[in-house]
Amino acid sequence: MYYLYSFSLLLTGLLIVNLVFSYQSKHIDPHFWSTLKFQLCALPLFLIANLCIGYGVKFGFRAVGNLIFVLITSKGIEMLISLLMGFMFFKETATWRTWVGLGIVLVGFAVAKGKFQQ
């Protein structure tokens, strides 16, 4: 059950963070005061995101027993979310190079998982 808690909390927290920054990149004027105003309004969202990510890592560590593996998994989730945000906000589609890069990351993830279980 900790696996499900960890994954859903990490996904929620990382989605919030990436949504805020993607929205800012697309819709907020890059001048200092407008960016500051947006960031101050987004502080409650960052609080929620930090709690979700923190508890997601905590539950992931309880489930797996290896912090490095949990953090690598969270980075993998964040890369997939980044692809989603690029498509949603900027209508960017992944090229074959992107998929090759993600494949390399997945191979590295499998190697790391096998190495941690020994």
C-alpha positions as CSV (number, residue, x, y, z in Angstrom):
1,M,0.0,0.0,0.0
2,Y,3.0,2.3,0.6
3,Y,3.8,2.0,-3.1
4,L,0.5,3.4,-4.1
5,Y,0.7,6.2,-1.5
6,S,4.2,7.1,-2.5
7,F,3.4,7.1,-6.2
8,S,0.2,9.2,-6.0
9,L,1.8,11.7,-3.6
10,L,4.9,12.1,-5.7
11,L,2.7,12.4,-8.9
12,T,0.5,15.1,-7.3
13,G,3.3,17.2,-5.9
14,L,5.4,17.1,-9.0
15,L,2.4,17.8,-11.2
16,I,1.6,20.9,-9.1
17,V,5.2,22.2,-9.3
18,N,5.5,21.7,-13.0
19,L,2.0,23.1,-13.7
20,V,2.9,26.3,-11.8
21,F,6.2,26.8,-13.6
22,S,4.7,25.9,-17.0
23,Y,1.9,28.3,-16.5
24,Q,4.3,31.0,-15.5
25,S,6.4,30.4,-18.6
26,K,3.5,30.7,-20.9
27,H,1.2,33.3,-19.3
28,I,3.1,35.5,-16.8
29,D,5.0,38.5,-18.0
30,P,8.8,37.9,-17.3
31,H,9.2,41.3,-15.5
32,F,10.2,41.1,-11.9
33,W,7.0,42.5,-10.2
34,S,4.5,40.4,-12.2
35,T,6.6,37.3,-11.5
36,L,6.9,38.1,-7.8
37,K,3.1,38.6,-7.6
38,F,2.5,35.3,-9.3
39,Q,4.9,33.5,-7.1
40,L,3.4,35.0,-3.9
41,C,0.0,33.8,-5.1
42,A,1.3,30.4,-5.8
43,L,2.9,29.9,-2.3
44,P,0.0,27.8,-1.0
45,L,0.3,25.5,-4.0
46,F,4.0,25.1,-3.3
47,L,3.3,24.3,0.3
48,I,0.9,21.5,-0.8
49,A,3.4,20.3,-3.4
50,N,6.2,20.2,-0.9
51,L,4.1,18.2,1.6
52,C,3.1,15.7,-1.1
53,I,6.6,15.2,-2.4
54,G,8.0,14.9,1.2
55,Y,5.5,12.3,2.2
56,G,5.8,10.6,-1.1
57,V,9.5,10.1,-0.6
58,K,8.9,9.0,3.0
59,F,6.3,6.4,2.1
60,G,8.5,5.3,-0.9
61,F,11.4,4.8,1.5
62,R,9.2,2.7,3.8
63,A,8.1,0.6,0.9
64,V,11.5,0.1,-0.8
65,G,14.0,0.7,2.0
66,N,16.4,2.6,-0.4
67,L,16.3,6.4,-0.7
68,I,18.3,6.6,-3.8
69,F,15.9,4.3,-5.7
70,V,12.9,6.4,-4.5
71,L,14.6,9.6,-5.7
72,I,15.5,8.1,-9.0
73,T,11.9,7.0,-9.4
74,S,10.7,10.5,-8.6
75,K,13.0,12.0,-11.3
76,G,11.6,9.5,-13.8
77,I,8.1,10.6,-12.9
78,E,9.1,14.2,-13.3
79,M,10.5,13.6,-16.7
80,L,7.3,12.2,-17.9
81,I,5.4,15.1,-16.4
82,S,7.7,17.5,-18.2
83,L,6.8,15.9,-21.5
84,L,3.1,16.3,-20.6
85,M,3.5,19.9,-19.7
86,G,5.4,20.7,-22.9
87,F,2.6,19.2,-24.8
88,M,-0.2,20.9,-22.8
89,F,1.3,24.4,-22.7
90,F,3.5,24.7,-25.7
91,K,2.1,22.0,-28.0
92,E,5.6,20.4,-28.2
93,T,5.7,16.8,-29.2
94,A,8.6,14.5,-28.3
95,T,11.0,13.7,-31.1
96,W,12.7,10.4,-31.6
97,R,15.8,11.7,-29.7
98,T,13.6,12.4,-26.7
99,W,12.2,8.8,-26.7
100,V,15.8,7.5,-27.1
101,G,16.8,9.5,-24.1
102,L,13.9,8.3,-22.0
103,G,14.8,4.7,-23.1
104,I,18.3,5.2,-21.8
105,V,17.0,6.5,-18.5
106,L,14.7,3.5,-18.2
107,V,17.6,1.2,-18.9
108,G,19.6,3.0,-16.2
109,F,16.7,2.7,-13.9
110,A,16.5,-1.1,-14.4
111,V,20.3,-1.4,-13.9
112,A,20.0,0.7,-10.7
113,K,17.1,-1.4,-9.4
114,G,19.0,-4.6,-10.0
115,K,22.1,-3.3,-8.4
116,F,20.1,-2.1,-5.3
117,Q,18.5,-5.5,-4.8
118,Q,21.8,-7.4,-4.5
